[in-house]
Amino acid sequence: MSTSPRAPEKTRGRRAPAPGAVLRTRGVTGPAPHRREAPGPQRPVLLLLSAMGVVFGDLGTSPLYALQQSFHGPEAVPATPQNILGVLSLFIWSLLAVVCLKYLTLLMRVDNHGEGGILALVALLKPGRQGKGNGWVVGLGLFGAALLYGDGVITPAISVLSAVEGLKVATPIFEPYVVPLTVLILVALFAVQPFGTGKVGGVFGPIVALWFVSIGVLGAWGISRAPEVLAAFNPWHAVRFFQASGWHGFRVLGAVILCLTGAEALYADMGGFGRRPIRLAWFTLALPALVLSYLSQGAWLLHHPETADAPFFRSLPAGALYPMVALATLATVVASQALISAVFSLTQQAIQLGYCPPLHIVHTSPGHRGQIYLPGVNWGLMLACVAVVLGFRASAALASAYGLAVAGTMAITTVLFAAVARERWHWPTWALALVTGAFLAVDLSFLGANLLKVAEGGWLPLGMGLGAFLGMELWQRGRRLLVAHHNAKGLDLDALLHEATQGGLPRVKGTGVFLSGIHHGPPLVLVHHLRHNQLLHEHVVLLTVHIESVPAVSAHERVALEPLGEGVFRVLARYGYMERPDVPEALRQAQAQGLAVAPGAVTYYVGWVNVRAQRGGGLPRWLKRLYGAMQRNAYHTTDYFRLPSAQVMELGARVEL
C-alpha cells in the first residue's frame, strides 16, 4: 500500500470518499429524530395549486394516449359498444381501487418521518432497523426504485410526443414535424433545469388546473352527446368484457395501466405537500376530470369507432383542437418536469443511503432543500429521452414500453407495505393476506399483462431498471469490501494515540480534522498521516458523518462530541437522507459543546483510494474494476462535504480487493 499527500487544488481528477467516509446507519439511536412537518395550512389555495402541478401532471396527461392504446395498439380490441363499456369500466375502477384506495387511503398511512415513496419504505426496512431477514425485501425495493429511472426517461418522451401528435389530427401537413418538434421541446425542457424548479414552478399548478378544468368541461360536453356511456360505472361491464374477450382481454390490461401512470407520485410527494392537499386536489378536481375525459372519448367511439387512433383529439370540437394541442403540450411539459424532479430526488436519496456514488448536486433554492439539480443526471436523461423519441417515433409504439416500469413499481410497493405493516403495525396474518393480497392480485395482473410486451418495447424500462439496480448493488457491495479491508487491519485507536502523543511526535498548532467512515478504531487517513508526516496537530478531531434512515435530523441532535484525551476528540455528525452534509457547520456546532476550534486554523484530512482488483474476495474481478472506475469518477469528497478546498489535504492509498 502506498500513500501520497497532496493538495486538492492541484488535483484534476475527482475522487470518491475514502472507505466509509459516510457511514450508513441501519437504525436510529439516541434521541428521537426530527420529524419533517407537513406544510402548514397557510395559503391553502397556493398549496393545492402547487400539489396539482407537481403531483398530478403525469396522471393528468394519461387521457392523451391511454384509451387510444386499448383500441388502436398491440393489445387493441375492436371498438364495439360492449368492448368500449368494458374497457371504460376497467379504467374507472382501476382509478378507484388503485389510486383512491391503495395509495390515498392505505399507503399514505405509512411515512418515514413525513416522507413517502418507495425509498422511504426501503429505509424503514433496512436490515437491522426492526429485525433481521429484510435483505431480500430491501433488494426488491431497490429494484422498484431503479425502475423509476426507466419511468423518468419514458414519461417525458411519450407525454410530449402524444401532445404534439395532436397536430396530425388537425392536418397531415404537420406529420413530418412531429418528431423534430418533440425533440426540440425536450431539449428546451432539460436546458432550463439549471435554473431550478422554483423559477418556473409558479406556473405549473395553474397550467395543470386549467388542463383538468378543460378536459372536465369538454368531457361533460362529450358525454351529453351519448349519455349511454355512463353505464360504464357498472363493474359488471368489466366482468363481461373478460368473459367475452378471454386471453385477449387480459392483454388489454397492458393498456389499462396507462391510466395509472404517475400514481406513485401521489405517495412519493406526500412529504412535500402533505396528505390533505393531495387528497383534496384529487377528489375535487383531478379524479372527476379524468373520469369525464375517458367517458367522453368512449362516447365518441360509440358513434365513431373508426377514429380509435386518436380518440382524445378527434372527440374535441373543431374550434378547441389547436388550443387543446397547445395546452396539452404545456401540461405534458409539466408532467415531464415532475418526473425529472422525482429522479433528482430519488438519486439524492440513493446517494445519502449509500446506494449510489456521490454526484454533483446543486441546490437551486436557498429556502427549499428539495429543489435540487444534478447536472450529470439531467443531461443523461435528456440524451436517453431524445434517443427514445428518435427510436420509437410514435406514442403508440412507445406505450408498449411504458406500462412495465409502472406495473413493476406498483407491485413492489405493495410488497414493501406488507412488510412494514407486519413489522411495525404487527398486523395479523389474516388481515395482511386479505388487504395486501387483494391489491397484490391487481398489481400482478397488470404486471403479467405488461410482461407480454417485453419484445414490443417492454425491454427498455426493464433494461434501464436492471442497469440502475446492478449499479446500486455494485456500489454498496464495493463499499462493504473497503470497510472489511479496513477492519481486517485490526488497528487499535488507544494504542495508536498513546504512541503518537507519548512517543515524542511534534505537536503543531491548529486543528487537524480527519474524516472517518467508522465510529470505532482509527481512520486510515490518520494512520497514513502519522506514518508519513510524523507529526500531530495540537487538536485532533476524528469526524464521522452518519446518514440516518430518516429524512432529516433536527439541529440540536446533529452533533455529538466525545473527548478522548490528549487533545483528541471524536465528533459524530448526523444527517437525514434528504439533507446534504456540511462538515464546517458541524464543527461550529461542536464548538458550542466545548470543542476549541479556530475555523481558520483547521486542516481537513481526506482519504481516497485507488482500487486494484484481485481474484476472489466476494466479487468477480471485472466487477471490482468497474467499482474502481465508479470510485474514480465519483464526486469529490471536498465538495460533497462542503469543505473549504484551501484547507484540505488529501492522502491517497492503493487498496487491493
VEXLO-96103 format. One record per residue (C-alpha): residue in three letters; x, y, z. Coordinates in steps of 0.25 Angstrom, whole numbers, plus 5000, padded with zeros to 4 digits. Layout:
// VEXLO-96103
 residu    X    Y    Z
    ala    X    Y    Z
...
//
This chain:
// VEXLO-96103
 residu    X    Y    Z
    met 5000 5000 5000
    ser 5006 5014 4996
    thr 5001 5027 5001
    ser 5004 5041 4995
    pro 5000 5054 5002
    arg 4995 5065 4992
    ala 4987 5078 4992
    pro 4974 5076 4985
    glu 4974 5089 4977
    lys 4985 5083 4969
    thr 4977 5070 4966
    arg 4970 5070 4953
    gly 4962 5056 4955
    arg 4951 5054 4964
    arg 4952 5044 4975
    ala 4941 5037 4984
    pro 4942 5038 4999
    ala 4951 5028 5006
    pro 4945 5015 5011
    gly 4933 5018 5018
    ala 4935 5034 5018
    val 4920 5034 5020
    leu 4915 5023 5030
    arg 4902 5017 5026
    thr 4894 5014 5039
    arg 4883 5003 5039
    gly 4875 5009 5051
    val 4874 5022 5059
    thr 4879 5022 5073
    gly 4879 5033 5083
    pro 4868 5044 5083
    ala 4856 5043 5074
    pro 4860 5049 5060
    his 4854 5061 5055
    arg 4840 5058 5048
    arg 4838 5066 5036
    glu 4826 5074 5037
    ala 4815 5075 5026
    pro 4813 5089 5020
    gly 4804 5098 5029
    pro 4790 5102 5026
    gln 4794 5116 5022
    arg 4791 5119 5007
    pro 4783 5106 5005
    val 4780 5110 4990
    leu 4794 5112 4987
    leu 4798 5099 4993
    leu 4787 5092 4985
    leu 4792 5098 4972
    ser 4806 5094 4975
    ala 4801 5080 4978
    met 4793 5080 4965
    gly 4805 5084 4957
    val 4815 5074 4963
    val 4807 5062 4967
    phe 4797 5061 4957
    gly 4804 5064 4944
    asp 4807 5050 4939
    leu 4793 5045 4943
    gly 4786 5057 4937
    thr 4792 5055 4923
    ser 4789 5040 4922
    pro 4776 5042 4915
    leu 4785 5047 4903
    tyr 4789 5032 4900
    ala 4783 5022 4910
    leu 4769 5019 4904
    gln 4775 5020 4890
    gln 4784 5008 4893
    ser 4773 5000 4897
    phe 4766 5001 4883
    his 4778 5004 4874
    gly 4791 4997 4879
    pro 4797 4984 4880
    glu 4787 4980 4891
    ala 4775 4986 4884
    val 4761 4980 4883
    pro 4750 4984 4873
    ala 4743 4997 4877
    thr 4730 4990 4879
    pro 4720 4996 4889
    gln 4722 4984 4898
    asn 4737 4986 4898
    ile 4736 5001 4900
    leu 4728 5000 4912
    gly 4736 4988 4917
    val 4749 4996 4916
    leu 4744 5009 4921
    ser 4739 5001 4933
    leu 4753 4996 4935
    phe 4759 5010 4935
    ile 4749 5015 4945
    trp 4750 5004 4955
    ser 4765 5004 4953
    leu 4766 5018 4957
    leu 4756 5016 4969
    ala 4763 5003 4974
    val 4778 5007 4972
    val 4779 5022 4973
    cys 4767 5024 4983
    leu 4768 5012 4992
    lys 4782 5007 4991
    tyr 4790 5020 4990
    leu 4782 5031 4996
    thr 4775 5022 5007
    leu 4785 5011 5011
    leu 4799 5015 5007
    met 4798 5029 5011
    arg 4797 5024 5025
    val 4812 5020 5025
    asp 4822 5030 5025
    asn 4837 5031 5029
    his 4836 5044 5038
    gly 4827 5051 5028
    glu 4834 5045 5015
    gly 4827 5035 5006
    gly 4831 5028 4993
    ile 4838 5014 4991
    leu 4851 5018 4997
    ala 4844 5023 5009
    leu 4839 5009 5011
    val 4853 5003 5008
    ala 4859 5012 5019
    leu 4848 5007 5029
    leu 4852 4992 5025
    lys 4867 4993 5025
    pro 4873 4981 5031
    gly 4874 4982 5046
    arg 4865 4994 5047
    gln 4853 4986 5053
    gly 4859 4972 5052
    lys 4867 4963 5043
    gly 4863 4956 5030
    asn 4859 4968 5022
    gly 4870 4968 5012
    trp 4862 4962 5000
    val 4851 4972 5003
    val 4861 4983 5003
    gly 4867 4978 4990
    leu 4853 4977 4984
    gly 4851 4991 4988
    leu 4863 4996 4981
    phe 4859 4989 4968
    gly 4846 4996 4969
    ala 4853 5010 4971
    ala 4862 5006 4960
    leu 4850 5004 4951
    leu 4846 5019 4953
    tyr 4858 5023 4945
    gly 4852 5016 4933
    asp 4839 5023 4936
    gly 4847 5036 4937
    val 4852 5034 4923
    ile 4839 5029 4916
    thr 4829 5039 4923
    pro 4835 5052 4916
    ala 4837 5045 4903
    ile 4823 5039 4902
    ser 4816 5051 4908
    val 4821 5061 4899
    leu 4821 5053 4887
    ser 4806 5049 4889
    ala 4803 5064 4891
    val 4810 5068 4878
    glu 4803 5057 4871
    gly 4790 5065 4872
    leu 4795 5074 4861
    lys 4794 5062 4851
    val 4779 5061 4855
    ala 4777 5075 4850
    thr 4785 5073 4837
    pro 4794 5063 4831
    ile 4804 5074 4827
    phe 4809 5074 4841
    glu 4813 5059 4841
    pro 4828 5061 4837
    tyr 4830 5071 4848
    val 4824 5063 4860
    val 4837 5056 4864
    pro 4847 5068 4862
    leu 4837 5078 4869
    thr 4837 5067 4881
    val 4852 5067 4881
    leu 4853 5082 4881
    ile 4843 5083 4893
    leu 4850 5072 4901
    val 4864 5079 4899
    ala 4858 5092 4903
    leu 4852 5086 4916
    phe 4865 5080 4920
    ala 4873 5092 4917
    val 4865 5100 4927
    gln 4867 5091 4938
    pro 4879 5098 4944
    phe 4870 5110 4947
    gly 4863 5101 4957
    thr 4848 5097 4958
    gly 4845 5109 4967
    lys 4848 5119 4956
    val 4837 5113 4947
    gly 4829 5105 4958
    gly 4819 5117 4960
    val 4812 5114 4946
    phe 4812 5099 4948
    gly 4800 5098 4957
    pro 4791 5107 4949
    ile 4794 5100 4936
    val 4790 5087 4941
    ala 4778 5092 4948
    leu 4774 5099 4935
    trp 4776 5086 4928
    phe 4767 5078 4937
    val 4756 5088 4936
    ser 4757 5088 4921
    ile 4757 5073 4920
    gly 4746 5072 4930
    val 4737 5083 4923
    leu 4739 5077 4909
    gly 4737 5063 4915
    ala 4724 5067 4921
    trp 4720 5072 4907
    gly 4724 5060 4900
    ile 4716 5051 4910
    ser 4704 5059 4907
    arg 4704 5054 4892
    ala 4704 5039 4897
    pro 4699 5038 4911
    glu 4698 5023 4910
    val 4713 5023 4912
    leu 4710 5025 4927
    ala 4707 5011 4928
    ala 4722 5008 4929
    phe 4721 5011 4944
    asn 4715 4997 4946
    pro 4726 4988 4948
    trp 4719 4977 4942
    his 4723 4982 4928
    ala 4737 4979 4932
    val 4734 4965 4936
    arg 4726 4963 4923
    phe 4738 4968 4916
    phe 4747 4958 4921
    gln 4737 4947 4919
    ala 4735 4951 4905
    ser 4750 4954 4901
    gly 4757 4943 4909
    trp 4772 4944 4908
    his 4772 4956 4899
    gly 4764 4963 4910
    phe 4776 4960 4919
    arg 4785 4966 4909
    val 4777 4979 4909
    leu 4781 4981 4924
    gly 4795 4985 4918
    ala 4788 4998 4912
    val 4778 5000 4924
    ile 4790 5002 4933
    leu 4794 5014 4925
    cys 4783 5022 4933
    leu 4790 5019 4946
    thr 4804 5025 4941
    gly 4808 5035 4952
    ala 4800 5029 4963
    glu 4814 5026 4970
    ala 4816 5041 4971
    leu 4804 5043 4980
    tyr 4811 5035 4990
    ala 4825 5040 4987
    asp 4821 5055 4988
    met 4814 5053 5001
    gly 4826 5059 5009
    gly 4826 5072 5001
    phe 4811 5075 5001
    gly 4804 5067 5012
    arg 4793 5057 5011
    arg 4781 5066 5012
    pro 4785 5075 5000
    ile 4788 5063 4991
    arg 4775 5056 4995
    leu 4766 5069 4993
    ala 4772 5072 4980
    trp 4770 5058 4975
    phe 4755 5056 4979
    thr 4751 5070 4976
    leu 4757 5073 4962
    ala 4767 5062 4957
    leu 4758 5050 4958
    pro 4745 5056 4953
    ala 4753 5062 4941
    leu 4760 5049 4937
    val 4747 5041 4938
    leu 4739 5051 4930
    ser 4750 5051 4919
    tyr 4751 5036 4918
    leu 4736 5035 4917
    ser 4735 5046 4907
    gln 4745 5038 4898
    gly 4737 5026 4900
    ala 4724 5033 4896
    trp 4731 5038 4883
    leu 4736 5024 4880
    leu 4722 5018 4882
    his 4718 5026 4869
    his 4731 5027 4862
    pro 4739 5014 4865
    glu 4748 5017 4852
    thr 4755 5028 4860
    ala 4761 5020 4870
    asp 4775 5024 4866
    ala 4773 5038 4874
    pro 4760 5038 4881
    phe 4765 5049 4891
    phe 4767 5060 4880
    arg 4757 5055 4870
    ser 4746 5056 4880
    leu 4748 5071 4882
    pro 4740 5082 4876
    ala 4747 5087 4863
    gly 4750 5101 4870
    ala 4756 5094 4882
    leu 4766 5086 4875
    tyr 4778 5095 4873
    pro 4776 5102 4887
    met 4776 5088 4894
    val 4788 5083 4886
    ala 4796 5096 4892
    leu 4790 5093 4906
    ala 4793 5078 4905
    thr 4808 5081 4901
    leu 4809 5091 4913
    ala 4803 5080 4922
    thr 4812 5069 4917
    val 4824 5078 4920
    val 4819 5080 4934
    ala 4817 5065 4935
    ser 4831 5063 4930
    gln 4837 5073 4940
    ala 4830 5066 4951
    leu 4837 5053 4947
    ile 4851 5059 4945
    ser 4850 5066 4959
    ala 4846 5052 4964
    val 4858 5045 4958
    phe 4867 5056 4964
    ser 4861 5054 4978
    leu 4862 5039 4976
    thr 4877 5040 4973
    gln 4880 5049 4985
    gln 4873 5039 4994
    ala 4881 5027 4988
    ile 4894 5035 4990
    gln 4891 5038 5004
    leu 4886 5024 5007
    gly 4899 5018 5001
    tyr 4893 5012 4989
    cys 4899 5022 4979
    pro 4913 5029 4977
    pro 4914 5043 4981
    leu 4909 5052 4970
    his 4910 5067 4968
    ile 4897 5073 4974
    val 4893 5088 4972
    his 4883 5094 4982
    thr 4875 5103 4973
    ser 4867 5110 4985
    pro 4873 5115 4998
    gly 4860 5113 5005
    his 4855 5099 5000
    arg 4865 5088 5001
    gly 4856 5079 4992
    gln 4859 5088 4980
    ile 4872 5082 4974
    tyr 4879 5080 4961
    leu 4888 5069 4957
    pro 4896 5072 4944
    gly 4900 5058 4941
    val 4887 5052 4943
    asn 4880 5063 4935
    trp 4888 5062 4923
    gly 4888 5047 4923
    leu 4873 5047 4924
    met 4872 5057 4912
    leu 4880 5048 4903
    ala 4872 5036 4907
    cys 4859 5043 4905
    val 4863 5048 4891
    ala 4869 5034 4887
    val 4855 5028 4891
    val 4847 5038 4883
    leu 4856 5036 4871
    gly 4856 5021 4872
    phe 4841 5019 4874
    arg 4836 5032 4867
    ala 4821 5030 4871
    ser 4814 5030 4885
    ala 4806 5017 4881
    ala 4820 5010 4879
    leu 4825 5016 4892
    ala 4813 5012 4900
    ser 4817 4997 4899
    ala 4830 5001 4907
    tyr 4823 5009 4917
    gly 4814 5000 4926
    leu 4824 4990 4930
    ala 4832 5000 4939
    val 4819 5005 4945
    ala 4813 4991 4948
    gly 4827 4987 4954
    thr 4828 4998 4963
    met 4813 4997 4968
    ala 4815 4982 4971
    ile 4828 4984 4979
    thr 4822 4996 4987
    thr 4810 4987 4991
    val 4821 4976 4996
    leu 4828 4987 5003
    phe 4816 4992 5010
    ala 4812 4978 5014
    ala 4826 4976 5021
    val 4824 4990 5028
    ala 4810 4986 5033
    arg 4815 4973 5038
    glu 4828 4978 5045
    arg 4823 4992 5050
    trp 4808 4990 5052
    his 4808 4975 5055
    trp 4796 4972 5046
    pro 4791 4958 5048
    thr 4794 4949 5036
    trp 4779 4948 5032
    ala 4778 4963 5031
    leu 4791 4964 5023
    ala 4786 4954 5014
    leu 4773 4960 5012
    val 4777 4974 5009
    thr 4790 4974 5003
    gly 4787 4961 4996
    ala 4775 4967 4988
    phe 4784 4979 4984
    leu 4795 4970 4980
    ala 4786 4962 4971
    val 4782 4974 4964
    asp 4797 4979 4963
    leu 4801 4965 4958
    ser 4790 4965 4947
    phe 4795 4978 4942
    leu 4810 4973 4943
    gly 4807 4960 4936
    ala 4800 4967 4924
    asn 4811 4976 4923
    leu 4822 4965 4923
    leu 4815 4960 4910
    lys 4820 4973 4904
    val 4835 4971 4907
    ala 4838 4968 4892
    glu 4830 4980 4887
    gly 4837 4990 4896
    gly 4836 4986 4910
    trp 4851 4982 4910
    leu 4854 4997 4910
    pro 4850 5001 4924
    leu 4853 4987 4929
    gly 4867 4988 4924
    met 4869 5002 4929
    gly 4864 4998 4943
    leu 4872 4986 4943
    gly 4885 4994 4940
    ala 4882 5004 4951
    phe 4879 4993 4961
    leu 4892 4986 4958
    gly 4900 4999 4959
    met 4893 5002 4973
    glu 4897 4987 4977
    leu 4911 4988 4972
    trp 4914 5002 4979
    gln 4908 4996 4992
    arg 4916 4983 4992
    gly 4929 4990 4988
    arg 4927 5000 5000
    arg 4926 4988 5009
    leu 4938 4981 5003
    leu 4946 4994 5006
    val 4941 4995 5020
    ala 4944 4980 5022
    his 4958 4983 5017
    his 4960 4994 5028
    asn 4954 4985 5039
    ala 4964 4974 5035
    lys 4975 4983 5039
    gly 4971 4982 5053
    leu 4977 4995 5057
    asp 4975 5000 5072
    leu 4971 5014 5074
    asp 4976 5015 5088
    ala 4990 5009 5085
    leu 4992 5018 5073
    leu 4988 5031 5080
    his 4997 5027 5092
    glu 5009 5024 5083
    ala 5006 5037 5076
    thr 5004 5046 5088
    gln 5014 5040 5097
    gly 5025 5036 5087
    gly 5031 5049 5085
    leu 5024 5053 5072
    pro 5024 5068 5070
    arg 5010 5075 5072
    val 5008 5087 5063
    lys 4998 5098 5065
    gly 4984 5097 5060
    thr 4974 5086 5058
    gly 4974 5074 5049
    val 4961 5068 5045
    phe 4961 5054 5040
    leu 4949 5049 5033
    ser 4946 5035 5037
    gly 4935 5025 5032
    ile 4935 5017 5045
    his 4931 5021 5059
    his 4942 5012 5065
    gly 4957 5010 5062
    pro 4966 5020 5056
    pro 4963 5025 5042
    leu 4972 5020 5031
    val 4975 5035 5027
    leu 4981 5037 5041
    val 4989 5025 5040
    his 4995 5029 5027
    his 4997 5043 5032
    leu 5005 5038 5045
    arg 5013 5029 5036
    his 5018 5039 5026
    asn 5017 5052 5032
    gln 5022 5048 5046
    leu 5014 5060 5054
    leu 5001 5062 5060
    his 4993 5075 5062
    glu 4990 5081 5075
    his 4976 5078 5074
    val 4971 5065 5067
    val 4957 5063 5062
    leu 4952 5049 5057
    leu 4939 5053 5050
    thr 4929 5043 5045
    val 4917 5046 5037
    his 4905 5037 5039
    ile 4894 5037 5029
    glu 4881 5033 5037
    ser 4869 5025 5031
    val 4861 5037 5033
    pro 4859 5049 5024
    ala 4864 5060 5034
    val 4871 5061 5047
    ser 4868 5073 5056
    ala 4879 5083 5059
    his 4880 5080 5074
    glu 4882 5065 5071
    arg 4892 5068 5059
    val 4906 5067 5066
    ala 4911 5059 5078
    leu 4925 5061 5084
    glu 4933 5051 5091
    pro 4947 5055 5097
    leu 4957 5044 5096
    gly 4969 5051 5104
    glu 4982 5057 5099
    gly 4975 5068 5091
    val 4968 5057 5083
    phe 4952 5058 5081
    arg 4943 5049 5073
    val 4931 5056 5066
    leu 4919 5050 5061
    ala 4910 5058 5051
    arg 4897 5052 5048
    tyr 4889 5056 5035
    gly 4876 5051 5029
    tyr 4876 5045 5015
    met 4869 5057 5010
    glu 4880 5066 5015
    arg 4894 5070 5010
    pro 4905 5068 5020
    asp 4912 5081 5024
    val 4925 5078 5032
    pro 4929 5092 5035
    glu 4916 5095 5040
    ala 4916 5082 5049
    leu 4929 5087 5055
    arg 4923 5101 5058
    gln 4912 5093 5066
    ala 4923 5085 5073
    gln 4929 5098 5078
    ala 4917 5100 5086
    gln 4919 5087 5093
    gly 4934 5090 5097
    leu 4942 5088 5084
    ala 4953 5098 5083
    val 4954 5100 5068
    ala 4958 5113 5061
    pro 4952 5111 5047
    gly 4964 5118 5040
    ala 4974 5108 5046
    val 4967 5095 5043
    thr 4973 5085 5033
    tyr 4963 5075 5027
    tyr 4970 5062 5024
    val 4962 5053 5014
    gly 4966 5040 5009
    trp 4964 5034 4995
    val 4966 5020 4990
    asn 4971 5014 4977
    val 4965 5000 4976
    arg 4973 4989 4969
    ala 4965 4977 4966
    gln 4970 4963 4971
    arg 4963 4950 4969
    gly 4954 4945 4980
    gly 4948 4953 4991
    gly 4934 4952 4989
    leu 4933 4959 4975
    pro 4937 4956 4961
    arg 4950 4963 4957
    trp 4943 4971 4945
    leu 4932 4976 4955
    lys 4943 4981 4964
    arg 4950 4988 4953
    leu 4936 4994 4950
    tyr 4935 4998 4964
    gly 4948 5005 4964
    ala 4944 5013 4952
    met 4932 5017 4959
    gln 4941 5022 4971
    arg 4950 5030 4962
    asn 4938 5037 4955
    ala 4930 5040 4968
    tyr 4928 5054 4972
    his 4940 5060 4980
    thr 4939 5058 4995
    thr 4943 5072 4997
    asp 4931 5078 4990
    tyr 4922 5067 4995
    phe 4924 5070 5010
    arg 4925 5085 5007
    leu 4940 5086 5011
    pro 4948 5099 5008
    ser 4957 5094 4998
    ala 4969 5103 5002
    gln 4969 5096 5016
    val 4968 5081 5011
    met 4980 5071 5010
    glu 4978 5058 5002
    leu 4985 5045 5005
    gly 4983 5034 4995
    ala 4985 5019 4997
    arg 4985 5007 4987
    val 4976 4996 4992
    glu 4976 4982 4987
    leu 4962 4976 4987
//
